[in-house]
């Protein structure tokens, strides 16, 4: 783990690290930094697809439930309208689409981002307590295919960080 003093140093180091072939890297900063996600090779997630699919399922379930109740299970002639009067189904269909989409967005974001994460090995490094104040950190995971303890440490030192620490498991 390398510690940097400025966001630009972190972004530059992340570009160099990703360019050197390291793929399993992560960056920590006290605030969002524009361009950092691209620098570490952050991939697109599938939360939007999950929300779309669940929204469609919610809309269909609301519509089909009303259709089943109004046409098949309990057909009632109200005001001479047909049993399948779709304009009266719009409100519940819309509400269930929004409900399923919203709930799936929250759950999908948590699951696909691996949250909540109450413990991470970087918490064991004493200097990491400054990550929420004014320091910036770049971590190369030991699970990265290019990771070698000695070579990776030397590579990180070559990025001119303030300090380099090994993250205990």
C-alpha positions in Angstrom: 0.0 0.0 0.0 1.4 3.4 -1.0 0.5 6.6 0.7 0.3 9.9 -1.2 -0.2 13.5 -0.2 -2.3 14.8 -3.1 -5.1 13.5 -5.3 -3.1 14.2 -8.5 -0.2 12.1 -7.2 -2.7 9.3 -6.5 -4.3 9.5 -10.0 -0.9 9.5 -11.7 0.3 6.5 -9.6 -2.9 4.7 -10.3 -2.4 5.2 -14.1 1.1 3.9 -13.9 0.1 0.9 -11.8 -2.7 -0.1 -14.1 -0.4 0.6 -17.1 2.2 -1.8 -15.6 -0.3 -4.6 -15.8 -1.7 -4.7 -12.2 -5.4 -5.3 -12.4 -6.5 -5.9 -8.8 -5.8 -2.5 -7.4 -7.9 -0.2 -5.2 -7.6 3.5 -4.2 -8.8 5.2 -1.0 -9.3 8.9 -0.6 -11.2 11.2 1.7 -13.3 12.5 -1.2 -14.2 11.5 -4.7 -11.5 12.2 -7.3 -12.4 12.7 -10.9 -10.6 10.3 -13.2 -9.6 7.9 -10.4 -12.1 5.2 -11.4 -10.7 5.1 -15.0 -7.1 5.2 -13.7 -7.6 2.0 -11.6 -9.5 0.3 -14.4 -12.8 0.3 -12.6 -15.3 -1.9 -14.6 -18.9 -1.2 -15.3 -21.3 -2.8 -12.9 -24.7 -4.3 -13.6 -26.8 -2.3 -11.2 -28.7 -0.6 -14.0 -29.5 -3.9 -15.6 -30.7 -5.3 -12.3 -33.0 -2.3 -11.8 -34.4 -2.5 -15.3 -35.2 -6.2 -15.0 -36.7 -5.8 -11.6 -38.7 -2.8 -12.7 -40.2 -4.8 -15.6 -40.9 -7.7 -13.2 -42.6 -5.3 -10.8 -44.7 -3.6 -13.6 -45.7 -7.0 -15.0 -46.6 -8.4 -11.6 -48.8 -5.4 -10.8 -50.6 -5.5 -14.1 -51.0 -9.3 -14.2 -52.3 -9.3 -10.6 -55.0 -6.7 -11.4 -55.8 -8.6 -14.6 -56.2 -11.8 -12.8 -58.4 -10.3 -10.1 -60.6 -8.2 -12.4 -61.0 -10.6 -15.3 -60.5 -14.2 -14.1 -60.9 -14.5 -10.3 -63.6 -11.9 -9.5 -65.1 -10.3 -12.6 -67.5 -7.5 -11.7 -69.3 -5.3 -14.1 -68.8 -1.8 -12.8 -70.4 1.1 -14.8 -70.6 -1.0 -18.0 -66.8 -1.1 -18.5 -65.1 -4.1 -19.8 -63.5 -6.5 -17.3 -60.1 -5.7 -18.8 -60.1 -2.0 -18.4 -56.4 -1.2 -18.7 -56.5 2.5 -17.8 -57.5 1.6 -14.3 -54.5 -0.6 -14.0 -51.9 2.1 -14.8 -51.4 3.5 -11.3 -50.7 0.2 -9.5 -48.5 -0.9 -12.4 -46.5 2.3 -12.2 -46.2 2.2 -8.4 -44.9 -1.4 -8.4 -42.5 -0.7 -11.2 -41.0 2.1 -9.1 -41.1 0.0 -5.9 -39.3 -3.0 -7.4 -36.8 -0.8 -9.3 -36.0 1.2 -6.2 -35.6 -1.7 -3.8 -33.5 -3.6 -6.4 -31.3 -0.6 -6.9 -30.5 -0.4 -3.2 -30.0 -4.2 -2.7 -28.2 -4.6 -6.1 -25.8 -1.8 -5.2 -25.0 -3.3 -1.8 -24.6 -6.9 -3.2 -22.6 -6.0 -6.4 -20.3 -3.7 -4.5 -19.6 -6.2 -1.8 -21.1 -4.0 0.9 -21.4 -3.8 3.9 -17.7 -4.5 4.5 -17.2 -4.0 8.2 -13.6 -5.2 8.1 -10.8 -4.8 5.5 -7.1 -5.7 6.0 -6.0 -2.1 5.2 -7.6 -1.2 8.6 -4.6 -2.9 10.2 -2.1 -0.3 8.8 -1.8 2.5 11.3 -1.3 5.2 8.7 -4.6 4.3 7.0 -6.5 6.2 9.7 -5.6 9.3 7.7 -7.6 8.1 4.7 -10.7 9.9 5.9 -8.8 13.1 6.6 -6.1 14.2 4.2 -4.1 11.2 2.8 -4.6 9.1 -0.4 -3.8 5.4 -0.6 -3.2 3.0 -3.5 -3.4 -0.7 -2.7 -2.2 -3.6 -4.9 -3.9 -6.8 -3.8 -1.9 -9.9 -3.2 -4.4 -11.8 -5.3 -3.3 -9.9 -8.4 -1.6 -12.2 -11.0 1.4 -9.9 -11.3 1.8 -9.5 -7.6 5.2 -10.4 -6.1 5.9 -9.0 -2.7 9.4 -7.7 -3.5 8.8 -6.5 -7.0 5.5 -4.8 -6.2 7.0 -3.1 -3.2 9.9 -1.8 -5.4 7.4 -0.7 -8.1 5.3 1.2 -5.5 8.4 2.9 -4.1 9.2 4.0 -7.7 6.0 6.0 -7.8 7.4 8.4 -5.2 4.9 7.9 -2.4 5.2 9.3 1.0 5.4 5.8 2.4 4.9 2.2 1.4 3.4 -0.3 3.8 2.6 -4.0 3.6 -1.0 -4.8 4.4 -1.2 -7.7 6.8 -3.7 -10.4 6.0 
